[in-house]
Amino acid sequence: APTLHKALRAGEEAITHGVEHVEAVEKLMHRMAAGVDIDYLALVDPATFLPPADFHRDLLLAGAVRLGKTRLIDNVLVPKAAISHSHV
């Protein structure tokens, strides 16, 4: 469980520091969760659960991993107000 949460928090930190590319955030989360059985790690629009059209809205980092027979699910909401737009 700590690995999943760390991966999601790393994605959150990237977004709040100006990363505005879905693929870059998702790759970072996958690197942070290396070594666990990942079902999914995704950056989505919390209203649609689809990739966000832009980074000018609330965003949701969602993930699920398996530890043995147990499936762990976690998510982190990144509020619009916390998102930095200093980088493209």
N, C-alpha and C positions, 0 to 999 in steps of 0.2 A: 504493500500500500504506500509506503513512503516514496518508492520509486515513481509511481504513477503521479502522486501529488507534486513531487519535485519537477517532473516533466511538464505538468500543466503550469506550475508557477514559473518555470523558465520561459514558456510561451508567453505568459502574461508579462513578464519583465521585458521580453523582446518588444512586444506591442507597445508597452508604456514608454519604451525608449526609442520609438520611431520606426520600427520595422513594420512595413505595410504590404507584405507579400505573404499570402496564405501559404504557399509552398515552403517558404523559408521558415516560417513559424512551425509548420508541421514537421519539417525535417529536423529542426532543433529539438522538438519534443521527442521524436523517435530516437535521436542520439542520446538524449537524457534517460530514456527508458530502455536502453540497450541491455540485453541480458534477461528481460522478462518476455513472456509470451503476450504480445500486443494483439488485441482484437481490433482496436481502432484508437487513433489519436487525431482529433480533428478540430479545426477552427471553423465555427459556423455562426450564422446569424441566429440568435436565440428564438426569433419569431418563426423561422422557417426550417431551421436545421439544415439549410443549404449553405454553401460557401458564401461569405458576405460579398455584396456588390461593391462595397467600399469599407473604409475604416472610420467612417463618420457616424457610427451607431454603436450601441452596446454590442459586444461580441462574446461568444461563449467558446471556451476551450473544453472539449469533452473527451473522455477517454475510458477505455475498458481494457483490462489486462487479466490474464489468468495466472493464478498461482496454484499449481496442481489442479484440483477439481473445482477450486473456488474462482469465481469471476468477480473481480473488483471493478466498480464503476465510480468515477469522480468527475467533477466539472468545476470550472472556475469562470465566473462571470467577470468580464472586463467592462466596466461602465464607460460610456462614451466620454465622460469628463476626464477619465484617467489616461486616455489615448493621446500620445504625443504625435504630432505631425511634422516633426523636424526633419525626417528623412522620407524619401520616396521609395 
